[in-house]
Protein backbone atom coordinates (compact mmCIF):
# COMPACT_ATOMS: atom_id res chain seq x y z
CA UNK A 1 0.00 0.00 0.00
CA UNK A 2 1.41 3.34 -1.03
CA UNK A 3 1.60 6.40 1.14
CA UNK A 4 -1.14 7.97 -0.97
CA UNK A 5 -3.43 4.97 -0.33
CA UNK A 6 -2.69 5.13 3.39
CA UNK A 7 -3.55 8.82 3.51
CA UNK A 8 -6.72 8.25 1.52
CA UNK A 9 -7.79 5.47 3.89
CA UNK A 10 -7.01 7.67 6.87
CA UNK A 11 -9.14 10.52 5.50
CA UNK A 12 -11.99 8.13 4.75
CA UNK A 13 -11.79 6.68 8.25
CA UNK A 14 -11.73 10.17 9.74
CA UNK A 15 -14.77 11.19 7.68
CA UNK A 16 -16.67 8.05 8.72
CA UNK A 17 -15.80 8.70 12.36
CA UNK A 18 -16.96 12.32 12.19
CA UNK A 19 -20.27 11.28 10.62
CA UNK A 20 -20.76 8.63 13.32
CA UNK A 21 -20.09 11.18 16.05
CA UNK A 22 -22.52 13.67 14.43
CA UNK A 23 -25.20 10.98 14.32
CA UNK A 24 -24.65 10.02 17.97
CA UNK A 25 -24.72 13.64 19.09
CA UNK A 26 -27.94 14.31 17.21
CA UNK A 27 -29.77 11.21 18.38
CA UNK A 28 -28.76 11.62 22.02
CA UNK A 29 -29.80 15.27 21.92
CA UNK A 30 -33.14 14.32 20.35
CA UNK A 31 -33.63 11.70 23.08
CA UNK A 32 -32.81 14.19 25.82
CA UNK A 33 -35.14 16.78 24.28
CA UNK A 34 -37.90 14.16 24.09
CA UNK A 35 -37.38 13.26 27.75
CA UNK A 36 -37.44 16.96 28.64
CA UNK A 37 -40.69 17.35 26.69
CA UNK A 38 -42.20 14.20 28.23
CA UNK A 39 -41.60 15.63 31.69
CA UNK A 40 -43.42 18.83 30.73
CA UNK A 41 -46.24 16.77 29.26
CA UNK A 42 -46.70 15.05 32.61
CA UNK A 43 -45.25 11.71 31.53
CA UNK A 44 -42.95 9.74 33.78
CA UNK A 45 -41.27 6.37 33.96
CA UNK A 46 -42.11 4.02 31.12
CA UNK A 47 -44.42 6.51 29.40
CA UNK A 48 -41.57 9.01 29.26
CA UNK A 49 -39.15 6.41 27.87
CA UNK A 50 -41.73 5.26 25.29
CA UNK A 51 -42.28 8.85 24.17
CA UNK A 52 -38.51 9.36 23.79
CA UNK A 53 -38.15 6.11 21.83
CA UNK A 54 -40.96 7.14 19.49
CA UNK A 55 -39.44 10.56 18.89
CA UNK A 56 -35.95 9.15 18.24
CA UNK A 57 -37.37 6.49 15.89
CA UNK A 58 -39.25 9.20 14.03
CA UNK A 59 -36.06 11.25 13.71
CA UNK A 60 -34.01 8.31 12.43
CA UNK A 61 -36.69 7.22 9.95
CA UNK A 62 -37.28 10.67 8.49
CA UNK A 63 -35.17 12.21 5.78
CA UNK A 64 -36.26 15.67 6.94
CA UNK A 65 -34.10 17.14 9.70
CA UNK A 66 -36.77 18.72 11.91
CA UNK A 67 -39.60 16.18 11.98
CA UNK A 68 -38.95 15.15 15.58
CA UNK A 69 -38.52 18.77 16.66
CA UNK A 70 -41.80 19.67 14.96
CA UNK A 71 -43.60 16.86 16.75
CA UNK A 72 -42.26 18.00 20.12
CA UNK A 73 -43.22 21.62 19.37
CA UNK A 74 -46.71 20.45 18.41
CA UNK A 75 -47.09 18.33 21.56
CA UNK A 76 -45.82 21.08 23.86
CA UNK A 77 -47.71 23.82 22.03
CA UNK A 78 -50.92 22.29 23.34
CA UNK A 79 -49.52 22.87 26.85
CA UNK A 80 -48.65 26.50 26.21
CA UNK A 81 -44.96 26.18 25.38
CA UNK A 82 -43.61 28.37 22.59
CA UNK A 83 -41.38 27.30 19.73
CA UNK A 84 -38.68 29.54 21.20
CA UNK A 85 -38.73 27.69 24.54
CA UNK A 86 -38.41 24.33 22.82
CA UNK A 87 -35.68 25.63 20.50
CA UNK A 88 -33.70 27.00 23.46
CA UNK A 89 -33.98 23.65 25.24
CA UNK A 90 -32.91 21.83 22.06
CA UNK A 91 -29.87 24.08 21.60
CA UNK A 92 -28.85 23.75 25.24
CA UNK A 93 -29.18 19.96 25.22
CA UNK A 94 -27.39 19.67 21.87
CA UNK A 95 -24.45 21.66 23.26
CA UNK A 96 -24.33 19.47 26.39
CA UNK A 97 -24.40 16.23 24.43
CA UNK A 98 -21.88 17.52 21.89
CA UNK A 99 -19.42 18.47 24.61
CA UNK A 100 -19.93 15.15 26.36
CA UNK A 101 -19.48 12.94 23.30
CA UNK A 102 -16.71 14.94 21.66
CA UNK A 103 -14.87 15.15 24.98
CA UNK A 104 -14.99 11.39 25.37
CA UNK A 105 -13.96 10.90 21.74
CA UNK A 106 -11.01 13.26 21.96
CA UNK A 107 -9.81 11.52 25.12
CA UNK A 108 -9.81 8.21 23.24
CA UNK A 109 -7.99 9.77 20.29
CA UNK A 110 -5.33 11.33 22.52
CA UNK A 111 -4.84 8.00 24.26
CA UNK A 112 -4.20 6.36 20.89
CA UNK A 113 -7.55 4.59 20.92
CA UNK A 114 -9.44 3.19 17.97
CA UNK A 115 -10.56 6.59 16.69
CA UNK A 116 -7.04 7.75 15.90
CA UNK A 117 -7.10 7.86 12.09
CA UNK A 118 -3.57 9.26 11.70
CA UNK A 119 -1.68 6.07 12.42
N, C-alpha and C positions, 0 to 999 in steps of 0.2 A: 504494500500500500504506500502510495507516494505521500509526500508531505501535503500536497494539495488535497488529496482524498481525505487525509486525516483532519485537515482544517474544515473541509466541507462537512464531514461527519460530526465534528464538534459543533459547528454552527447549527446543523440540523437538530442535534441533541439539545442544544441550548434553546432553540426555538420551541421544540416540543415541551421542554421543561417549563418555559415561560407560559405557554398556553395552558398547561396543566395547572400551574399555580393560579393563573387568572380564573380558570374554571372553578377551582376550589374556593378561592376568595369570594367569587360571586355567589356560589351556591350556599356557602356558610352564612354569608351576609343575608341572603334571601331567607334562609331558615331562621336566623335570629330576628329579622324583621317580622316574619310570620309569627314567631313566638311572642314578640312584643305586641303585635296586633291582637293575637289571641287573648292575651291578658286583658287588653282594653275592651275586648268583646265579651269578657266575663267567662272565658273558657279556662279550664285548668286541667292538670293531669293529662289523662289520655286524650281528651277532647282537644287540648292545646297541641299535643304532639301530632294528632291526626290532621289538624288544620295545617300545621307546618309541613307535614309530609305532602299534603295535597298541593300546597302552594309551590313547594320545591319541584314536585313532579310536573306541575303546570309549566314552571319556568324552564325545566329541562326539555320538555316536549315541544315547546313553542319556538318557532324561528324568530319571533318578534321579541325584542329585548325587554319590553316593559309590560308584558301580559300579567305577570305575577304582581308587579307593583300596582297595576290598574285594578286588579281584583282586591288587593288590600285596601286601596283608596276607596273603592266602592263599598266594601264591607264596613270600613270605619266611618265613611261619610254618613251612613245611616245612624251612627252614634254621635255625630256632631264634630268629627275630626276633619280638619281641612287638609287639602293636598299638601300644603306647605308643612304642616306638622309631620305628616307621614314622610315627606321628602327629607326633612331634617333628620328624622330618626334613621331613615335609610342611609343617608350620607354619614352620620355618626357611626352606625354599626359597620358600614363598609370600611371606614377608616380603621376601626378597631380590629376587624378581622384581617384586613390587609396587613396591618402592623404585626399582628400575631403570627400569621402564616409566613410572611416574608422574613420576619425575624427568625423563626425556626428554620426556614430554608437557608438563610444566609449563614446561620450557625453550622448547619450541616456542610455547606460548601466550604466554609473556612476550615472545618475539621478534616476536609479531604473526603467527605462522604460521597454518596452515589450521585449527587447532583452536580459535582464538579466536572464540567464539560471541557475543561482546558487541559486535561491530562495528555 
